[in-house]
Amino acid sequence: MQPLILASSSPRRSELLRLFNLPFEVFPADIVEVRKPDELPSDYVLRLARHKAAAVVKERTGLVIAADTTVADGSQVLEKPADPVDARRMLKQLRGRVHRVYSGIALIETKTGRAYDDVCCTDVPMRDYSDAEMEAYIATSDPLDKAGAYGIQHTGFHPVIDLQGCYASVMGLPLCHLLVGLRALDILAPGGLPQRCQEHINYSCPVYKTILGAD
C-alpha cells in the first residue's frame, strides 16, 4: 500500500480516516479558501478539494486525500463564524430548519497522476434547540472552527435530528465516497468500513449501500 497523505489538519477528518485501519500522514494544504462570486456550493467545495490535493502533491509522494466541506442555507453559504456573535447568528438562522452540507473530496496518486473527485450533498434537519442550549454551546467555543457554526457529533448540543444522509460527510469526510474513489483508482482498502463507521458514530446509515452499489 502506497503512503496515504491527508491534506487537512482537521481532527475530525483524521478521526474518520483512521476507520480505514491504514497508516497515514497529515500534511495540511496551504491554499487560499475564498468562494468565487455566485459559485455554487458543490463547485466551491470540489474546487477547494482539488486545489488542496494539487498543493500537497508538490510536497509529498503517495496517495493524497483532500476534502472540503461547507454549509449552505438555500443559496447562502455559511463559512466558519468570525466570532461568537456570528456563530449565534448562524445557529439562529439554521434552527428548526433543513439546510444542506456539501463535502468535496479529491484524490491524486502522485506516482501515476491518476485522480478522482466527487461531491456528497446531505440534507441536514436541525432540531428546535432553545436559546439557553445555543448559548451554552457557543460558550464551549466548539462552533468557532466549524462551517455553519455547529458540529453534528457534539454530544452535549446534538443539533441535528432525524438525519437520513451521510453523517460522516457532515463531519467533513464522506467515507463511502472516499472508498468509491479508492476503488476507481484500483486501490484496495480493508473491508468492513461501513460497519466500523456506523459503530464509531453510533448511526444507522440509510445510504451507504446506495453509495457503494451494494445489495
C-alpha positions in Angstrom: 0.0 0.0 0.0 1.4 3.3 -1.0 1.7 6.1 1.6 -1.6 7.9 2.4 -1.4 11.7 2.9 -4.3 13.6 4.4 -4.2 17.2 3.1 -6.1 18.5 6.2 -5.4 19.5 9.8 -9.0 18.7 10.8 -9.1 16.4 13.8 -12.5 15.2 12.6 -11.1 14.1 9.2 -8.2 12.3 10.9 -10.7 10.6 13.2 -12.7 9.3 10.3 -9.8 8.3 8.1 -8.4 6.2 10.9 -11.5 3.9 10.4 -9.8 2.6 7.2 -7.3 1.0 9.6 -4.4 2.2 7.4 -1.5 4.5 8.4 -1.5 8.0 7.0 0.4 11.2 7.3 -1.2 14.6 8.0 0.1 17.3 5.7 -2.3 20.3 5.6 -2.6 22.1 2.3 -1.8 25.8 2.3 -4.2 27.4 -0.1 -6.4 30.5 -0.2 -10.0 29.4 0.6 -12.3 32.1 -1.0 -15.5 31.5 -2.7 -15.9 33.0 -6.1 -18.9 35.3 -6.8 -22.1 33.2 -7.5 -20.1 29.9 -7.2 -22.4 27.0 -6.4 -21.6 25.3 -3.1 -20.9 22.0 -4.8 -18.5 23.6 -7.2 -16.9 25.5 -4.4 -16.0 22.5 -2.2 -14.9 20.5 -5.2 -12.6 23.3 -6.4 -11.0 23.7 -3.0 -10.6 19.9 -2.5 -8.8 19.7 -5.9 -6.6 22.7 -5.1 -5.7 21.2 -1.7 -4.7 17.9 -3.3 -2.7 19.6 -6.0 -0.8 21.7 -3.5 0.2 18.7 -1.4 1.2 16.6 -4.4 4.1 19.1 -4.9 5.4 18.3 -1.5 4.7 14.6 -0.8 4.7 11.2 -2.6 1.9 8.8 -2.3 -1.9 8.9 -2.4 -3.1 12.4 -1.5 -6.6 12.7 0.0 -8.1 16.2 0.3 -11.6 17.3 1.3 -13.6 20.5 1.8 -16.9 21.0 3.5 -19.4 23.8 3.6 -22.9 24.6 4.8 -25.5 26.1 2.5 -28.8 27.5 3.5 -30.5 27.9 0.2 -28.1 30.0 -1.9 -26.3 31.4 1.1 -23.0 29.7 2.1 -22.2 29.7 5.8 -18.5 29.5 6.4 -16.8 29.3 9.8 -18.1 32.0 12.1 -15.9 35.0 12.7 -16.7 35.2 16.4 -19.4 34.2 18.9 -21.8 36.8 17.6 -21.5 35.4 14.1 -22.0 31.9 15.5 -25.1 32.9 17.2 -26.5 34.4 14.0 -25.9 31.2 12.1 -27.3 28.9 14.7 -30.5 31.1 14.9 -30.8 31.0 11.2 -30.5 27.2 11.0 -32.6 26.3 14.0 -35.6 24.2 13.3 -35.0 24.1 9.5 -33.3 21.9 6.9 -30.2 23.0 5.2 -27.5 21.3 3.1 -24.0 20.3 3.7 -21.6 19.8 0.8 -18.4 17.8 1.1 -16.0 17.5 -1.8 -13.2 15.0 -2.0 -10.2 14.8 -4.3 -7.6 12.0 -4.6 -4.4 12.2 -6.5 -1.9 9.3 -6.9 1.5 11.0 -7.3 3.2 8.0 -9.0 0.7 7.8 -11.9 -1.0 11.1 -11.8 -4.4 9.4 -11.7 -7.1 11.4 -9.9 -10.6 11.1 -8.6 -13.0 13.6 -7.2 -16.6 13.7 -6.1 -19.1 15.7 -4.0 -21.5 14.4 -1.4 -24.6 16.5 -0.7 -26.6 15.9 2.5 -29.9 17.4 3.7 -29.5 18.2 7.4 -32.6 18.8 9.6 -31.8 20.9 12.7 -33.8 20.5 15.8 -35.5 23.4 17.5 -32.9 23.9 20.3 -33.6 26.6 22.9 -31.7 29.9 23.3 -30.2 28.5 26.5 -28.9 25.4 24.8 -27.5 27.5 22.0 -25.7 29.9 24.3 -24.2 27.0 26.4 -22.9 25.5 23.1 -21.4 28.8 21.9 -19.7 29.1 25.3 -17.7 25.9 24.6 -16.1 27.6 21.6 -16.8 24.5 19.5 -18.8 26.4 16.9 -15.9 28.7 16.0 -13.9 26.3 13.8 -16.9 24.7 12.0 -18.8 25.7 8.9 -22.3 26.7 9.9 -21.2 27.1 13.5 -22.0 23.6 14.6 -20.6 20.1 14.9 -23.1 17.3 14.2 -21.1 15.0 16.5 -21.2 17.3 19.6 -22.9 15.1 22.2 -23.8 18.0 24.5 -25.6 20.0 21.9 -26.7 17.3 19.4 -28.1 19.9 16.9 -29.3 17.5 14.2 -32.4 15.3 14.4 -33.6 12.6 12.1 -30.7 12.7 9.6 -31.3 10.5 6.6 -28.0 11.0 4.8 -24.2 10.6 5.2 -23.3 11.5 8.8 -19.5 11.3 8.1 -19.9 13.8 5.2 -21.5 16.3 7.6 -18.4 15.7 9.9 -16.2 16.6 6.9 -15.2 13.3 5.2 -17.7 11.2 3.3 -16.1 7.8 3.8 -18.1 5.7 1.4 -17.5 8.3 -1.4 -13.8 8.0 -0.5 -14.0 4.2 -0.7 -15.6 4.5 -4.1 -12.7 6.7 -5.1 -10.1 4.2 -4.0 -11.8 1.5 -6.0 -11.9 3.7 -9.0 -8.1 4.1 -8.7 -7.7 0.3 -8.2 -6.5 0.8 -4.7 -7.6 -1.9 -2.2 -8.8 -0.9 1.2 -9.7 -3.1 4.2 -13.3 -4.4 4.2 -15.9 -3.6 6.8 -15.7 0.2 6.6 -19.4 0.9 6.6 -19.9 -1.1 9.7 -16.9 0.5 11.5 -18.2 3.9 10.5 -21.7 3.3 11.9 -20.4 1.8 15.1 -18.0 4.7 15.6 -20.6 7.4 15.2 -23.5 5.4 16.6 -25.6 5.9 13.5 -27.6 3.5 11.3 -26.7 4.8 7.9 -29.6 4.5 5.3 -27.5 5.5 2.3 -24.2 3.6 2.3 -25.5 0.7 0.2 -26.7 3.1 -2.4 -23.3 4.9 -2.5 -21.3 1.7 -2.6 -23.6 0.0 -5.1 -24.1 -2.8 -2.6 -27.2 -5.1 -2.4 
